[in-house]
């Protein structure tokens, strides 16, 4: 029996690649070198499934290629703003993602960024490594206490809820959120959370603001100079969602001018490029998009893709169908 042909665009965990190769006629990218647009177009002609990651830009030019063979795009990631969803709909291509399995690990990174920037960990660690530390003293490298502070969540999906749980029960933080679509009273009561009437109201009272909204035309550039001016000068911004939700230049100016106290970032506008001005600031904690980067989670994400395309080729509905 002939196996369906699938192309994996980047290096995936070995256990997942093994399982894909056993079930399908799988082409792997062992060198982990990103494919260009022409290579992706060619893949659309020669494979039954394309398995990209969130860094692969799957544009209309790729999806609408003539004589296309690919019937399903199994995205490795919870986000799918790297894929032209409208084009996928127009061309009758199924798209799936990998929700749920990366919830806790991404929330862990959001907590790490919050604690790290508040307690100046990104300054302190090289301070020790570079033999600059001359000993304990009462006023050395003082940061901000996290316990008991107000955490404002923009978006109240799975990852935001996981962060709320860790912050409220672990650090006694007061949880407020802005999400006009979230009405789950049980969850709200569980965290003693308060719904804000507007983003501006949330920004004005939060000690830490954490972004958990998807990247859409409505949210791209959401955090700009106007919004940053609403934040307290003692507040911090945390972003583990998507880089394009924040206007990077506006954030840099706010940090340079001490308009806000700091920021913790795991995502950027033009990854992997990070502005030099941002890298040179001390009041920002920078990570290289590590939200889901644990062995357990990356394997679970790959297996979720496997399950989705297996269901599709068995004429069943994929669990995580986006389109």
Secondary structure, DSSP 8 states (H G I E B T S, - for coil): ----EEEE-S---HHHHHHHHHHSEEE--TT-----HHHHHHHHHH-SEEE-BTTS-B-HHHHT-TT----EEE-BSS--TTB-HHHHHHTT-EEE---STTHHHHHHHHHHHHHHHHTTHHHHHHHHHTT------TTTT-----TT-EEEEES-SHHHHHHHHHHHHHH--EEEEE-TT---HHHHHHTT-EE-SSHHHHHHH-SEEEE-----TTTTT-B-HHHHTTS-TT-EEEE-S-GGGB-HHHHHHHHHTTSSSEEEES--TBTTB--HHHHT-SSEEE-SS-TT-SHHHHHHHHHHHHHHHHHHHTTS--TTB--
